[in-house]
Amino acid sequence: MISQMQQRHVKLSGDIEGSYVIEESLADGRLVVAPEWPSQATSIEEIRKRTGTQAMSPEQSEKFWREHGPLMQPADGEG
């Protein structure tokens, strides 16, 4: 397995944007790329920025789990 430091990186812009790593260089010059994972774009901060959300406060979290926690238990008694 190639470490992240040894991988070559490319940044795409246009219809597809983001940081990618080169998985393979083909003899005809084509590149096989894959999204860099994890990346800054996949951080919770970036996801929240894109979706316009924020973390719940401790009070909001406590209220949520008090109200919805029982609903998230498996119906068949497993878990």
C-alpha positions as CSV (number, residue, x, y, z in Angstrom):
1,M,0.0,0.0,0.0
2,I,1.3,3.4,-0.9
3,S,1.4,5.9,1.9
4,Q,-0.4,9.2,1.4
5,M,3.0,11.0,1.4
6,Q,4.2,8.9,-1.6
7,Q,1.0,9.4,-3.6
8,R,0.8,12.1,-6.3
9,H,-2.0,14.5,-5.9
10,V,-4.0,16.5,-8.4
11,K,-6.7,19.2,-7.9
12,L,-9.6,19.2,-10.3
13,S,-11.8,22.1,-11.1
14,G,-14.7,22.4,-13.5
15,D,-17.7,20.1,-13.4
16,I,-15.9,18.0,-10.9
17,E,-13.8,19.7,-8.2
18,G,-11.6,18.6,-5.4
19,S,-8.4,17.0,-4.3
20,Y,-7.6,13.6,-5.9
21,V,-4.8,11.1,-5.8
22,I,-3.4,9.4,-8.8
23,E,-4.0,5.7,-8.5
24,E,-2.5,4.7,-11.8
25,S,-0.6,6.2,-14.7
26,L,-1.5,4.4,-17.9
27,A,1.0,4.0,-20.8
28,D,-1.1,6.2,-23.1
29,G,-0.9,9.1,-20.6
30,R,-4.3,8.7,-19.0
31,L,-4.6,8.9,-15.3
32,V,-6.8,6.9,-12.9
33,V,-7.7,9.1,-10.0
34,A,-9.7,8.7,-6.8
35,P,-10.9,11.2,-4.3
36,E,-8.4,12.0,-1.6
37,W,-9.8,10.4,1.6
38,P,-9.9,11.8,4.1
39,S,-9.7,15.3,2.8
40,Q,-10.5,18.8,4.0
41,A,-13.7,18.6,1.9
42,T,-14.9,15.6,3.9
43,S,-14.3,17.2,7.3
44,I,-17.3,17.7,9.5
45,E,-16.6,21.5,9.4
46,E,-16.7,21.6,5.6
47,I,-19.8,19.4,5.4
48,R,-21.6,21.7,7.9
49,K,-20.5,24.8,5.9
50,R,-21.9,23.3,2.7
51,T,-25.2,22.2,4.3
52,G,-25.7,25.3,6.4
53,T,-25.8,23.3,9.7
54,Q,-24.1,23.4,13.0
55,A,-23.4,21.2,15.9
56,M,-26.0,20.8,18.6
57,S,-25.4,22.5,21.9
58,P,-25.2,20.1,24.9
59,E,-28.7,21.2,25.8
60,Q,-30.1,20.6,22.3
61,S,-28.4,17.2,22.2
62,E,-29.9,16.2,25.6
63,K,-33.4,17.3,24.5
64,F,-33.1,15.5,21.2
65,W,-32.0,12.2,22.7
66,R,-34.7,12.5,25.5
67,E,-37.4,12.9,22.8
68,H,-36.1,10.7,20.0
69,G,-33.8,8.2,21.6
70,P,-36.5,5.6,22.2
71,L,-37.6,5.9,18.5
72,M,-34.1,4.9,17.4
73,Q,-34.1,1.6,19.2
74,P,-34.5,-1.5,17.0
75,A,-38.2,-2.6,16.9
76,D,-37.4,-6.3,17.3
77,G,-35.7,-5.9,20.6
78,E,-32.2,-6.4,19.3
79,G,-29.4,-3.9,20.0
